[in-house]
Amino acid sequence: MLKSRVMRQCLIVLCLAALAIGAPSAQTGAAASYKVPVAYRKLPNGLRVVVSESHASPIVVVEVMYRIGFRIEPKNRTGFAHLFEHMMFQGSEHVGKFEHVRIVNENGGILNGSTRFDHTNYFEVMPSNALELGMWLEADRMRSLKITPENLKNQQNVVSEEVRVNVLNQPYAAFEWLGLPQKANTNWYNAHNFYGDLSEIEAATLEDVKKFFDTYYVPNNAVLVVTGDTTVDEVMRLAEKHFGSIPQHALPPPPDISEPPQTAEKTFTEPDKLARTPAIAFGYHLPERMTPDFFALSLLDPLLVGDESSKLYQTLIKDKQIAAAVSGGFNYGLGNNFDYNGPMLYTFRVDYRPDLKGADVLKVVDDVVSGIQQKGITEEELRQAKVNMRSSLFETLESQGGFGRADLLAAFALYDDDPNRINTVFAQLEKVTAADVQAAAKKWLVPANRTSIDRVPEKKTGGGQ
Amino acid sequence: MIRRVLSVASVSAVLAVSCAAPTFAQTERPAVGAERPFQLAPRLERTLPNGMRVIVTRQTVVPKVSVTLTILSGLASDPPNMAGLAAITGEAIQEGTKLRTSQDIRRQVFGMGGSLSAAASQDYTSITARGLSEFSAGLIDLVADVAMNPAFPEQEVAILKQQHLQSLEQQQASPQFVANREFRAHLFGEHPYARVSETVESINAVNRERLGTFHHDYYRPNNAFLLVVGAIDPDQVFAAATKAFGGWPKVANEPPKSVPQPSIEGRHVYFVQRPNSIQSSISVGNFTVKRNDPRWYEMYLANTIFGGAFNSRIVRNIREDKGYTYSPSSLFQAFRQAGFYKFDADVRNEVTGPTLTEVFKEIDKLRAEGSDGAELNGAKQYLRGLFPYQTSSQAGLAAVLNSVYLFNLPKDYPETFRAKIAAITPEQVKAGANALFGSGGGSVVVIVGDWAKVKDQLAEYKDITFLDISGKKTTAPGE
């Protein structure tokens, strides 16, 4: 209805996911003492199992997250990790094509799957009396996949339409999350077209499907998370029963996904056939996940671009009046600060005034950042950032029937072998000082570490000014 | 261990791939146990002396609170040449009050771990503040201040208008936005529900005086209700609400006039020319009843079976069988005076005509035959199961409760919804399908695409109106 407001709301949503966590020590009461219950164990076949009870509603979330994302998909098969995700709904040993969807819906549940940099997740939110059914469905497709040529062809068509509707037929072509990593990174694993070239999506074969499944869809490469109206004992018993006999399988050695440090600023201008107003996306390479600088920038993020109070919003939109919308975050458009495990960008998008150029925006951004680098942030700002992050975490925890909670637990189990980080990561954020934030901004938010794409309408259409 | 790989040969799939470890597999599909009780916390309601209703309920999964002030006037109250005034008013009130600057407001919201936003729909404007529940009183106070005392600073209004002008220009590049705009415009005609988009002229016409008048006329305690959902103490919330809103004077205001719906006979196609489009963005729909019509339940169920769920007929047909599209769906939305259903899909150019054929086939089939047996039971179970999910977050519960007060639904709507869905018979769902799709078969079809690439597929549609991307009538492209 109203894009500027919608975009601001999106920005808040993304940041809810992006901020995720924070605990102001100054605070007392319910917010400061809130803890997510976490039980964790591993089955003999290597499957990680996480349970988090919550009995407020008679629903459960069943999620399986596999440690295979689009980053390391086969080199001549861009988009394959995502195409494969679609295949997981096309039938397994005891569940026919699309029957997974039918069974879940007809039992009062919803479901989805998504492919990200380093993982692919599958989940159901079900009435709690259907818990075992949900776990059985996930176990059946972890154990066995049954794909026909017709079903593969069908989903190649569906995925091609998905790429068309989300990228090729859209203004800006998802440049801020799909285009930017391809320009900012140099290692193919970080720099290819994750959604896929249509020709490579079309070229996928049943052999590819089988090989990918056999290689990565094994219990020792996955985590099962159940949250909601159940008990730890019940879930552990059912996990043993349905997943316990699925054989494990040695994983191939991980490829080198490291990204060489960027030494000079990269700027690109792209003509856009469909867009009618310009926008610029830019990203800085982030410090490694869970390092001190990572936590410092995590706290700067809400102050820099979190909402309408943020420094970039206030400067670009209110003071200078050169932009209509601004948004940004870690793992922007795809996830949050914690649900990836490799080189990552801190990305921003600014929809700016048509009579200007992207460089004008970057100049103002550099002034804002330079202010932080020179003067730092105040103690009060730091305190508020910590309050804000905690509040954002809570929003994530209760979103989508508890899926937000399950997904975060899954990422911490898969990448850190420690789902209880959902609680303990607060302590690391709490340690961050204003000086840490200033130092991290000085080191990482510099032009030499930045890549930008200025997306300019091919035809100047006028209007809007 | 290595997975054993079996090749399964079958008539249809000689090359089928099956990767299985058959030993120990749990082959039997587990039964679903007895349904566990679902109960929402009780709601407390009080009416302040100035006529404002305050509704409070506890929802304590996380220590947060959601505070929503709903003004019972929205886009349908925009003057005819001022599309967007209600929406811009909802935003402009946040940009400064007699007590706080725009920046004060934003900083205070941030410090309470919160967000503050406005949403304008056809019949209402909602101002929502969310944050940590320990700041409940502060958030209520802030919402009261922006609702009661907006200052509409000249400079802030100018910035807001500029943002709207730019996003309006930007939106026209989105084929889905254009399809929706034209669908609503041609479905509702002269009815205020036709307006979903602003225009350059209507935005330019907004000024401090217009905002002030709209605010004066509609932002009134007797035209509003406050809904607070969260980990809160109801007594404290009532006290805070009374303190914050008690001094808001009521004024008599007229209820919005009900405008009769125009009627549509037959199927009308509106083709929006978008040169070089690689997909056709298709919308098909019709009028339906208002939100508190007793037939709403069976129509909602019929739409779920048609295209309102992942496991719906239209998804099974044009996605999972034919591979025409990624995200086909059907929306059923009802407002205070009327509603509509709308099927949407983005399909590759070559299957534009075949998609319409399948959509109309499914519509006619559901109207003629209805649904029963496993499909009907499954759809009922889906909607029953969805309800606890939808109300499991503070925002979701607030949305459901908001609709009760917005559309004058029975107060026990949240408690009776699941039973009402469960009681629907095959005869009723068939009647629901006919009420949903329109018994006369009337429909508005909007296609945003490239005429040259799809015209051969649309030969059977004789009544086609051509539009340019801004919605102006034109001739057939290339003629």
Contacts between the chains, C-beta under 8 A, distances in Angstrom:
chain1	res1	chain2	res2	distance
A	1	B	87	6.8
A	1	B	120	7.2
A	1	B	196	6.4
A	1	B	197	7.8
A	2	B	84	7.6
A	2	B	87	5.4
A	2	B	91	7.8
A	2	B	120	7.7
A	2	B	164	6.7
A	2	B	167	6.6
A	2	B	198	7.6
A	3	B	167	3.1
A	3	B	168	7.5
A	3	B	170	5.8
A	3	B	171	5.4
A	4	B	160	8.0
A	4	B	163	3.9
A	4	B	164	6.2
A	4	B	166	7.3
A	4	B	167	4.6
A	5	B	87	7.6
A	5	B	91	6.0
A	5	B	117	7.0
A	5	B	118	7.1
A	5	B	119	7.9
A	6	B	167	8.0
A	7	B	167	7.4
A	8	B	117	7.3
A	9	B	117	5.9
A	12	B	115	5.2
A	12	B	117	7.5
A	27	B	134	7.9
A	29	B	63	7.8
A	29	B	134	5.5
A	30	B	63	3.8
A	30	B	133	6.7
A	30	B	134	6.7
A	30	B	231	6.4
A	31	B	63	4.8
A	31	B	113	7.7
A	31	B	132	4.9
A	31	B	133	7.5
A	31	B	134	6.0
A	34	B	62	7.0
A	34	B	63	5.7
A	54	B	61	6.6
A	56	B	59	7.9
A	56	B	60	7.2
A	56	B	61	4.8
A	56	B	392	6.9
A	57	B	38	7.3
A	57	B	388	4.8
A	57	B	389	7.5
A	57	B	391	7.2
A	57	B	392	4.2
A	58	B	35	7.6
A	58	B	36	4.0
A	58	B	37	6.8
A	58	B	38	5.2
A	58	B	388	5.8
A	59	B	388	5.3
A	59	B	389	5.7
A	59	B	392	6.2
A	93	B	18	7.2
A	93	B	20	5.3
A	93	B	22	7.6
A	93	B	25	6.5
A	93	B	27	7.7
A	94	B	25	7.7
A	94	B	27	5.6
A	94	B	29	6.9
A	97	B	320	7.3
A	98	B	311	7.6
A	98	B	316	6.7
A	98	B	320	5.0
A	101	B	310	5.1
A	101	B	311	5.0
A	102	B	311	4.6
A	102	B	378	7.2
A	103	B	29	7.7
A	104	B	311	7.8
A	105	B	309	5.4
A	105	B	310	6.0
A	105	B	311	3.8
A	105	B	378	6.5
A	105	B	382	4.8
A	106	B	311	6.8
A	106	B	374	7.3
A	106	B	377	7.4
A	106	B	378	3.1
A	106	B	379	7.8
A	106	B	381	5.7
A	106	B	382	6.5
A	107	B	32	5.9
A	107	B	378	8.0
A	107	B	381	6.1
A	107	B	385	6.8
A	108	B	381	4.8
A	108	B	382	5.9
A	108	B	384	5.7
A	108	B	385	1.7
A	108	B	386	6.9
A	109	B	382	7.9
A	109	B	385	5.9
A	110	B	310	7.5
A	110	B	386	6.9
A	110	B	389	6.7
A	111	B	310	7.2
A	125	B	389	5.5
A	126	B	385	7.2
A	127	B	32	7.9
A	127	B	35	6.6
A	127	B	36	7.4
A	127	B	385	5.0
A	127	B	388	7.0
A	128	B	36	5.5
A	129	B	32	5.6
A	129	B	33	4.1
A	129	B	34	6.1
A	129	B	35	5.4
A	129	B	36	5.7
A	130	B	32	4.8
A	130	B	33	7.8
A	132	B	30	4.1
A	132	B	33	7.8
A	133	B	29	6.9
A	133	B	30	5.2
A	133	B	31	8.0
A	133	B	32	5.7
A	136	B	26	6.2
A	136	B	29	6.5
A	136	B	30	5.1
A	139	B	26	6.9
A	140	B	25	7.7
A	140	B	26	7.9
A	143	B	20	6.5
A	143	B	21	5.9
A	143	B	25	6.0
A	144	B	18	6.4
A	144	B	19	5.9
A	144	B	20	3.7
A	144	B	21	7.1
A	144	B	22	8.0
A	144	B	25	7.4
A	145	B	17	7.1
A	145	B	18	7.2
A	145	B	19	5.3
A	146	B	8	6.9
A	146	B	16	6.4
A	146	B	17	7.1
A	146	B	18	4.7
A	146	B	20	8.0
A	147	B	16	6.8
A	147	B	17	4.9
A	147	B	18	8.0
A	148	B	10	7.9
A	148	B	12	6.6
A	148	B	13	3.5
A	148	B	15	7.6
A	148	B	16	4.8
A	149	B	13	6.2
A	149	B	15	5.2
A	149	B	16	7.5
A	150	B	12	6.8
A	150	B	13	6.7
A	153	B	323	7.3
A	154	B	320	6.7
A	154	B	321	7.5
A	154	B	322	7.9
A	154	B	323	4.6
A	155	B	323	7.5
A	156	B	323	7.7
A	157	B	323	3.0
A	157	B	324	7.5
A	158	B	319	5.8
A	158	B	320	7.9
A	158	B	323	5.4
A	158	B	325	7.4
A	158	B	326	5.5
A	159	B	326	7.4
A	160	B	348	7.6
A	161	B	279	7.3
A	161	B	323	7.7
A	161	B	324	7.2
A	161	B	325	5.1
A	161	B	326	4.3
A	161	B	346	6.9
A	161	B	347	6.8
A	161	B	348	6.1
A	162	B	326	3.8
A	162	B	327	7.4
A	164	B	278	5.8
A	164	B	279	5.2
A	164	B	346	7.2
A	164	B	348	6.6
A	165	B	279	6.3
A	165	B	325	7.9
A	165	B	326	5.7
A	165	B	327	6.7
A	165	B	346	4.2
A	166	B	326	7.9
A	168	B	278	5.8
A	169	B	175	6.6
A	169	B	277	6.5
A	169	B	278	5.2
A	169	B	279	4.8
A	169	B	346	7.0
A	170	B	174	7.1
A	171	B	170	7.4
A	171	B	173	3.8
A	171	B	174	6.6
A	206	B	15	5.6
A	206	B	16	7.8
A	206	B	17	4.8
A	207	B	17	7.9
A	209	B	17	6.0
A	210	B	5	6.8
A	210	B	17	4.6
A	210	B	19	5.9
A	213	B	19	5.4
A	214	B	2	7.7
A	214	B	3	5.3
A	214	B	5	7.1
A	214	B	19	5.9
A	218	B	3	7.7
A	229	B	36	6.7
A	241	B	26	6.6
A	242	B	26	5.3
A	244	B	24	7.9
A	245	B	21	7.5
A	245	B	23	6.8
A	245	B	24	3.4
A	245	B	25	7.2
A	246	B	21	6.5
A	247	B	1	3.8
A	247	B	2	7.6
A	247	B	3	6.4
A	247	B	21	5.2
A	248	B	1	6.2
A	249	B	1	6.0
A	249	B	2	5.9
A	249	B	3	6.3
A	273	B	276	7.2
A	274	B	173	5.1
A	275	B	170	7.4
A	275	B	173	5.3
A	276	B	169	5.1
A	276	B	170	6.1
A	276	B	172	5.9
A	276	B	173	4.8
A	277	B	166	5.7
A	277	B	169	5.3
A	277	B	170	4.7
A	277	B	173	8.0
A	302	B	110	7.6
A	306	B	110	7.3
A	307	B	106	7.2
A	307	B	109	7.6
A	307	B	110	6.4
A	307	B	115	6.5
A	308	B	106	4.8
A	309	B	103	7.6
A	309	B	106	3.6
A	309	B	107	5.3
A	309	B	109	6.7
A	309	B	110	4.2
A	314	B	103	6.8
A	314	B	106	7.7
A	317	B	159	6.7
A	317	B	163	7.3
A	318	B	102	7.3
A	318	B	103	7.6
A	318	B	159	6.5
A	321	B	159	6.1
A	321	B	162	7.0
A	324	B	162	6.9
A	324	B	163	4.6
A	324	B	166	3.9
A	324	B	167	6.1
A	324	B	170	7.8
A	325	B	163	7.2
A	325	B	167	7.3
A	351	B	166	6.9
A	351	B	167	7.9
A	351	B	170	6.8
A	353	B	166	7.3
A	354	B	166	7.7
A	354	B	169	7.9
A	384	B	107	8.0
A	384	B	110	5.7
A	384	B	111	4.7
A	387	B	111	6.5
A	387	B	112	7.4
A	387	B	113	4.7
A	387	B	132	6.9
A	388	B	110	5.9
A	388	B	111	8.0
A	388	B	113	5.2
A	390	B	113	6.4
A	390	B	132	7.3
A	391	B	64	6.6
A	391	B	112	7.9
A	391	B	113	2.7
A	391	B	114	6.8
A	391	B	131	6.1
A	391	B	132	5.2
A	392	B	113	7.5
A	394	B	62	3.8
A	394	B	63	6.5
A	394	B	64	5.1
A	394	B	132	7.6
A	395	B	62	7.5
A	395	B	64	6.8
A	395	B	130	7.5
A	397	B	61	7.5
A	397	B	62	5.5
A	398	B	61	4.7
A	398	B	62	4.9
A	398	B	64	7.8
A	398	B	392	7.0
A	398	B	393	4.6
A	398	B	394	6.8
A	399	B	393	6.0
A	400	B	393	7.7
A	401	B	389	4.4
A	401	B	392	5.0
A	401	B	393	7.6
A	402	B	392	7.0
A	461	B	169	7.3
A	463	B	165	7.8
A	463	B	169	5.1
A	463	B	200	6.3
A	464	B	165	4.9
A	464	B	166	4.9
A	464	B	168	6.7
A	464	B	169	3.2
A	464	B	170	7.6
A	464	B	200	7.7
A	465	B	165	7.0
A	465	B	166	7.9
